Amino acid sequence: MVWQRPDGREPYQVRPISFHGGFTRFAPGSVLTKFGDTQVLCTVSVSEGVPKFLAGTGKGWLTSEYRMLPSATQERQARELLKLSGRTQEIQRLIGRSLRGAIDFEALGERTLTVDADVLQADAGTRTAAITGGFVALAHAVSQLLQQGVLERSPLSGQVAAISVGLLQGEPYLDLDYIEDVAATVDFNVVMNQDLGIIEIQGTAEEGSYSRTQLNHLLDFAEKGIQQLLIFQREAISDWEQLLPVK
């Protein structure tokens, strides 16, 4: 029996994806990112100074925070106030690790970029949407900092995007929505750069195990999806060639 996707997509198709730049007024970079019904507001702020372990090195830093609004899911989720859940901490660390792979910290100087990912609506894939949209917001922030003369040259050193893949009834599917995410026997989140080099893979078998062949198929699907995301990102960044010239 073949899994029938709720929205009628082919197994290798991503959901409708869009980036709405300039979504908020005060952050140098702000993008409302939509992966189907998943909506994540990604903003980037800049502050002078770096963590103590980098002070005096001339290098900058990037960190991330991730939150989900109480009404982002069908049932209201309590706000995380004094203590973050393990899931939230793990996701925001993933976002930070991923996006640091796109920054030349010497070009940034002793400044800190903070990427905030706030989930407005969740239909699975919130962390991959946060990474992919977070990069677009990062590029918008860099563009503004260059225009203002805060930075002399672009600190962008590459491109980063992320996508989910999973096994449903033994077959690979790309960019899972919530119904598929719950039903998947294997679920992966894959982060890659502009050369399709792997930055991080998170994957587990929810039931039983999976074969090396199935893993290869999942990574093949992830590559196809990320190739599309890289194009969508560049189309959402008007001065892309100035921010990261082709080498």
N, C-alpha and C positions, 0 to 999 in steps of 0.2 A: 504493500500500500504506500503510495506516494503522498507526502505531506502537501496539503493545499494551503498556500499562504492566504491569510485573511484578507489582504488587500490585492490579491491577484498578481503580485510580482513574480518574475522568474527567480529561481534560486540565487542567481548571481547579481540581481538588481538591488541597488540601494534605494532607500526611501527618498521622496522629494526632499532636497537639501537646499537651504538658503541661508544667507548671512545678511543681516540688516545693520549696516554700520552707522555710527553716530547715534546710537539708540538712547544714550544718556548725555547730559550736557557737560559734566565737569571732569570726567575721566578722560585722559589723553586718548585712550582707545576703548571703544565700547561697541559690542556686536551682539545682537540677538541672533542666536544660532538655532536653526530648526532642522531636526532630523525627523521627518514625518511629524508625529504628534509630540515628540520630545522637544522641549524648548528650554534653552539655557542662555541666560544673560551672562556674557563674558566681558569683564571690564579689566583694564590695566591701569594701574597708578604708578607713579614714580616718586621716589623720595631720595634725598641726599643721604649718603652714608650707607654702610654695609654692616653685617654681623661682625662681632669682635674677631672671629677667626680670619676675616679678610681685611681688617683694618690695616692700612699702610701698604697694601700689596698693589694698589692701583687697579684692582679688579672689582667688578660689580657682582650682583647677585640677583637671582630670580626666585621668588617663592610663590606659593599658591594657597588659596583658601577655597573650600567647596562647601556649599550649604544647599539644602533642599527646603523650599517653602512648605509650610504645613499643608497647604491645599494642592501641592504638586501631584499628589496621588489620589486615588478614589476615596480612601479613608484618610482623614486628617492625621498628620504625623506631628507629634509634639516637637516644639523648637528645641534645638540643642543649645543650651545656654552655658552652664558652668563646665560641663564635661561633654566632649565630643565622643560619638560612638566610634568603635573600632573601624567601621566601614567608612565613615567620613574621613577619619585620619588617613586611612589607606588610600582613598581616592585622591585627596588633595596632595599627598606625597607623590602619587603617580603623575598627576598633572604637572607638578613642579619638576620632577625628574625629566619628563618628556620634553617640556618646553625649554629647559636649560640646554638641551641638545641643539637648539637653534640660535644660541646667543654666543657672540664673541665678547667675553666679559672684560677684556682689556679695552676694547672699543667703547664699552659702556661706561668705563671709569667707575669710581667708587659711588655707585648709585644702586638702589634696590628697586627692581620691578616687582610689583605684586599683582598677580593674576587672580581675580575673584570670579568664581564660577557659581552662579546662583540658579538653581533649577526651578523654573516657573511651572513646568509641566513635565511629568515623567511618563514615558512609554518605552522604557528600556533604552540602553545606550547612552545614559547621561554622562558617564565619564569619557566616552569616546567623543561625544559632541562637545564636551567641555575642552578637551585637548585640541580638537580640530578648530573650533570657534575661538579658543583662546589664542591660537597662533594668529588668526586674522586680526583679533583685537590687539595683539602684540605688534603686528606690522603697522596698524593704524597709529598706535602710540608712538612708535619709532618715527613714523613720518611726521607727526606733529612736533616731536622733540627736535628733529632736524630743522623743520621750518622755523622753530622758535630760537634756533641757535644754541640750544642746550647741549646737543651732540654735534660733533664735527663730522663724523661719518657713521654710517649705519652699522649697528652691532649685530645685525642679522647675518648669520653664517650658514643658514640652511632653512629647510621647510620641514614641518612636522604635522602629521595627521594620524588619526586613529579610527579603527572600525571594529565592529563585533562580527564574529562568525560562530556558527554552531552546527551541531549534528542533530537533525530531526529525522527520525526513522532511518537512521544510518547514513543519511546523505547530507552534504554540506549546504548551508544557507548563509547568505550575507546580510548583515545589518538587521539583526533580529528586533522585532517589536516585542511588547510585553508578553503577549500570548505565546509567541515563539520562544522567548527567553525562558518562560516557565516550563514549557514542554521539552526544551532541548535536553538531550542526554549528555552533550558536551558543549561547553560554552567558553569562547575565547575572546579576549580583547587584545588587539594587535596594534602596536604603535610603530610607525616607520618614518624615515626621512625622505627627502626628494629623490634619492637614489634607490629607494626601496630597501635601504639598509634597516635592519630591525633594531629598534631602540628598546622595546620591551614586549614581552608576550605574557599574558596572564591567562591561564587555561586550566580547566579541571573537568573531570568526568563526574557528572552528577549521579550517574548510574553506571556501574560496571567499569569498563575501560574502553580505550580506543586504540586503533592500530597506527603504525607508522605511516601507512598508506593514507589513512583517513586524515592524519595530521598534515601530511603534504597537501592533500586536497583543500583542507581548511586554509592553509597558508597561501595556496594559489588563489583562492577566492578573496582572501584579505588583500593580496597584492592588487588584484583587479579593482577592488573597491577603493583602495587608497590612491591608486592612479587617478580615479575619477575625482576624489576629494582634493587632490593636489591641484587639479585644473580648476575646480570650483573656488578654491582659496585664492588662486592667482587672479581669477576674474573678479573677485571681491576686493582686490587691492589695486587701486587705480594707478599708483606709482611703483608698481612691483619692480620694474627694471631698474629704477633708481635705488631701491632698498636692497636688492640682492642682484647685482649685475651678473650676467652669464659669464662664467670663467672659461 
